[in-house]
Amino acid sequence: MTYNPVIADIEEIRQSWGWLLGLGILLIILGVACIAFDVTATFATMLVFGWLLFLSGLFTLVQALFSGTWSGFSLYLLSALIRGFTGYMLIRYPAMGAEALTLVLASFFIVAGLFRAIGFGMARFPSWGWFVFSGVISVGLGIALLVQMPASSVWFIGFAIGVDLVLDGAAIASFATAIHRGFEGRRALRAA
C-alpha cells in the first residue's frame, strides 16, 4: 500500500469532524441571515471595514509616534493616514464605499471561486463536488455583480456574501459528514 498524503491529512482531522460540522451549520445560518437582510448586511460590512481601517490607522499612528526617529517613521505615518482616512470615508459614506467594494468583492468572488473549483476538482477530497459547485456559483456571483453595477451594489453585496456563506457552509458540513461516515466505516471493517 502506498502512502497517500491526502488520506493521511484526512485521518488527522477526522477527530474534529464535529467542529467542522458545527462550523458548516453556523456558516449556513449566517448566510441565510445575510440573504434575508441584504441591505443591512451590506451597510454592516461597510461599517465593520470602515471601523477596522480607522482603528488600525490609529494604532499605526501611535506606533509611528513611538518610533519617531526610526527610519520607517514616514512609511508608518503614511500608512496610518491612509488607513484612517479610508476608514473614516467608509464610515461616513457607506453607500459610496459599497460601490467601491463591489468591484473588489466581484474580483474576489471570481478569483476565489475559480481557485476553489479548480483546486478541489483536482484534489478530489471527500464531497469534492460541493466545493466545485460552491466555486462555480462564486464565479457566477462575481460576474453578476460586475454586470449589475452600480445600481445593485447596495443590496447585492449582502446577498452575495450570504449565498457564498451558505454554499461554503454546505460544503464544509458535507465534508465533515463524509469524513465521519467514511472513517467510521473503516474502523468497523478493521474491528471485524
BELPEPE-V681514 format. One record per residue. RES is the residue in three letters. SS is DSSP state (hx for helix, st for strand, lp for the rest). Layout:
res={RES RES}
ss={SS SS}
//
This chain:
res={MET THR TYR ASN PRO VAL ILE ALA ASP ILE GLU GLU ILE ARG GLN SER TRP GLY TRP LEU LEU GLY LEU GLY ILE LEU LEU ILE ILE LEU GLY VAL ALA CYS ILE ALA PHE ASP VAL THR ALA THR PHE ALA THR MET LEU VAL PHE GLY TRP LEU LEU PHE LEU SER GLY LEU PHE THR LEU VAL GLN ALA LEU PHE SER GLY THR TRP SER GLY PHE SER LEU TYR LEU LEU SER ALA LEU ILE ARG GLY PHE THR GLY TYR MET LEU ILE ARG TYR PRO ALA MET GLY ALA GLU ALA LEU THR LEU VAL LEU ALA SER PHE PHE ILE VAL ALA GLY LEU PHE ARG ALA ILE GLY PHE GLY MET ALA ARG PHE PRO SER TRP GLY TRP PHE VAL PHE SER GLY VAL ILE SER VAL GLY LEU GLY ILE ALA LEU LEU VAL GLN MET PRO ALA SER SER VAL TRP PHE ILE GLY PHE ALA ILE GLY VAL ASP LEU VAL LEU ASP GLY ALA ALA ILE ALA SER PHE ALA THR ALA ILE HIS ARG GLY PHE GLU GLY ARG ARG ALA LEU ARG ALA ALA}
ss={lp lp lp lp hx hx hx hx hx hx hx hx hx hx hx hx hx hx hx hx hx hx hx hx hx hx hx hx hx hx hx hx hx hx hx hx lp hx hx hx hx hx hx hx hx hx hx hx hx hx hx hx hx hx hx hx hx hx hx hx hx hx hx hx hx hx lp lp lp lp lp lp hx hx hx hx hx hx hx hx hx hx hx hx hx hx hx hx hx hx hx hx lp hx hx hx hx hx hx hx hx hx hx hx hx hx hx hx hx hx hx hx hx hx hx hx hx hx hx hx hx hx hx lp lp lp lp hx hx hx hx hx hx hx hx hx hx hx hx hx hx hx hx hx hx hx hx lp lp lp lp lp hx hx hx hx hx hx hx hx hx hx hx hx hx hx hx hx hx hx hx hx hx hx hx hx hx hx hx hx hx hx hx hx hx hx hx hx hx hx hx lp}
//
